[in-house]
């Protein structure tokens, strides 16, 4: 494996560790994530249900905390089940917790509606995608260093790259269509972004990849062409694979709890779409107990529901194991954690149920569409008169981007996308009202996102 010091190094080394600070590199990274402004804003960003519908359900922040708890559980499990291999790969619970806490900080207001809106507005200027924005925040935008964002350890950054190639490369030209003459005619299905990094952040990506062999660099960025969709990358690091499974479990199981409590799904639909199929999979502890779990989930008793949620999460966590790909020189890339096929299929049923019976509900799609419109209108306004409408610190960045000979030609557009994507749902709504509703009494506060 590549020398471990390569993976704990930081791009900006001066002043990295203070006298008497005995924390590991990944403990310091966790602290940086938790104390960042981008992380705090997750408390007011949509997870599944829109902010403001209720004060009970999950936000991006609580989702990230739950993913972190699941991620450390996965790390603990594989450290017990495959102890020597976990030691060889230097699986670190603080690192995994950092990844899970940080994995959503690049997502814009209003969930996927905001992402579609920003990608539409940026489609000719480098595009926009939430995971790419996460990498950009970590390596450029957060203010822990002058030019290197949070200045995290290299292995932490590697673990947060879910899609190791560029949006421009992964874009399927066959999907390109002409822009409609009105924002209100923008169809979400036509403007989902490729999942990847921004070309303007190539320097940071190159730095993360530096310790890898030439062969591994090429292989790691490989992708598959997909009919009627954008190209998709194939690989991720061992740490990223843990974070991604934790994210999937949190989304599929914990977000289901919100839907049940809010009476957005019925027991009959759950039994038809999930229970009946799980019974055919032959999973011990799940297929033979799914009726019992369903009774608890829909019992109306909070402690019963919590018990079922915990049992379901445990089923999936304890099934995970490390597997070798046999494709890379570096073991950090050559090993990933995976589910057995039947467990992966079972979790897919939960995810599909949440998507079809919660996210696709007209009530939520109306909110997503509204958020989409707000983001597009804000972008158009700032783009029309940036020096007049942007807050002073963002306006200064916009001017600097236009004057910097090393910046790409879309740097000023990226500054506007950075500003809007950092907004919370509430701040974006308040700013929209202040700009476009003549009778609104909204007053923007002095604190910019």
Rosetta blueprint (number, residue, H / E / L):
1 X L
2 X L
3 X L
4 X H
5 X H
6 X H
7 X H
8 X H
9 X L
10 X L
11 X L
12 X L
13 X L
14 X L
15 X L
16 X L
17 X L
18 X L
19 X L
20 X L
21 X L
22 X L
23 X L
24 X L
25 X H
26 X H
27 X H
28 X H
29 X H
30 X H
31 X H
32 X H
33 X H
34 X H
35 X L
36 X L
37 X H
38 X H
39 X H
40 X H
41 X H
42 X H
43 X H
44 X H
45 X L
46 X E
47 X L
48 X L
49 X L
50 X L
51 X L
52 X L
53 X L
54 X L
55 X L
56 X L
57 X L
58 X L
59 X E
60 X H
61 X H
62 X H
63 X H
64 X H
65 X H
66 X H
67 X H
68 X H
69 X H
70 X H
71 X H
72 X H
73 X H
74 X H
75 X H
76 X H
77 X H
78 X H
79 X H
80 X H
81 X H
82 X L
83 X H
84 X H
85 X H
86 X H
87 X H
88 X H
89 X L
90 X L
91 X L
92 X L
93 X H
94 X H
95 X H
96 X H
97 X H
98 X H
99 X H
100 X H
101 X H
102 X H
103 X L
104 X L
105 X L
106 X L
107 X L
108 X L
109 X L
110 X L
111 X H
112 X H
113 X H
114 X H
115 X H
116 X H
117 X H
118 X H
119 X H
120 X H
121 X H
122 X H
123 X L
124 X L
125 X L
126 X L
127 X L
128 X L
129 X L
130 X H
131 X H
132 X H
133 X H
134 X H
135 X H
136 X H
137 X H
138 X H
139 X H
140 X H
141 X H
142 X L
143 X L
144 X L
145 X L
146 X L
147 X L
148 X L
149 X L
150 X L
151 X L
152 X L
153 X L
154 X H
155 X H
156 X H
157 X H
158 X H
159 X H
160 X L
161 X L
162 X L
163 X L
164 X L
165 X L
166 X E
167 X H
168 X H
169 X H
170 X H
171 X L
172 X L
173 X H
174 X H
175 X H
176 X L
177 X L
178 X L
179 X L
180 X L
181 X L
182 X L
183 X H
184 X H
185 X H
186 X L
187 X L
188 X H
189 X H
190 X H
191 X L
192 X L
193 X L
194 X L
195 X L
196 X L
197 X E
198 X L
199 X H
200 X H
201 X H
202 X H
203 X H
204 X H
205 X H
206 X H
207 X H
208 X H
209 X H
210 X L
211 X L
212 X L
213 X L
214 X H
215 X H
216 X H
217 X H
218 X H
219 X H
220 X H
221 X L
222 X L
223 X E
224 X E
225 X L
226 X L
227 X L
228 X L
229 X L
230 X L
231 X L
232 X E
233 X E
234 X L
235 X L
236 X L
237 X L
238 X H
239 X H
240 X H
241 X H
242 X H
243 X H
244 X H
245 X H
246 X H
247 X H
248 X H
249 X H
250 X H
251 X H
252 X H
253 X H
254 X H
255 X H
256 X H
257 X H
258 X H
259 X H
260 X H
261 X H
262 X L
263 X L
264 X L
265 X L
266 X L
267 X H
268 X H
269 X H
270 X H
271 X H
272 X H
273 X H
274 X H
275 X H
276 X H
277 X H
278 X H
279 X L
280 X L
281 X L
282 X L
283 X L
284 X L
285 X L
286 X L
287 X L
288 X L
289 X L
290 X H
291 X H
292 X H
293 X H
294 X H
295 X H
296 X H
297 X H
298 X L
299 X L
300 X L
301 X L
302 X H
303 X H
304 X H
305 X H
306 X H
307 X H
308 X H
309 X H
310 X H
311 X H
312 X H
313 X H
314 X H
315 X H
316 X H
317 X H
318 X L
319 X L
320 X L
321 X E
322 X E
323 X E
324 X E
325 X L
326 X L
327 X L
328 X L
329 X L
330 X L
331 X H
332 X H
333 X H
334 X H
335 X E
336 X E
337 X E
338 X E
339 X L
340 X L
341 X H
342 X H
343 X H
344 X H
345 X H
346 X H
347 X H
348 X H
349 X H
350 X H
351 X H
352 X H
353 X H
354 X H
355 X H
356 X H
357 X H
358 X H
359 X H
360 X L
361 X L
362 X H
363 X H
364 X H
365 X H
366 X H
367 X H
368 X H
369 X H
370 X H
371 X H
372 X H
373 X H
374 X H
375 X H
376 X H
377 X H
378 X H
379 X H
380 X H
381 X H
382 X H
383 X H
384 X H
385 X L
386 X H
387 X H
388 X H
389 X H
390 X L
391 X L
392 X H
393 X H
394 X H
395 X H
396 X H
397 X H
398 X H
399 X H
400 X H
401 X H
402 X H
403 X H
404 X L
405 X L
406 X L
407 X L
408 X L
409 X L
410 X L
411 X H
412 X H
413 X H
414 X H
415 X H
416 X H
417 X H
418 X H
419 X H
420 X H
421 X H
422 X L
423 X L
424 X L
425 X H
426 X H
427 X H
428 X H
429 X H
430 X H
431 X H
432 X H
433 X H
434 X H
435 X H
436 X H
437 X L
438 X L
439 X L
440 X L
441 X L
442 X L
443 X L
444 X L
445 X L
446 X L
447 X L
448 X L
449 X L
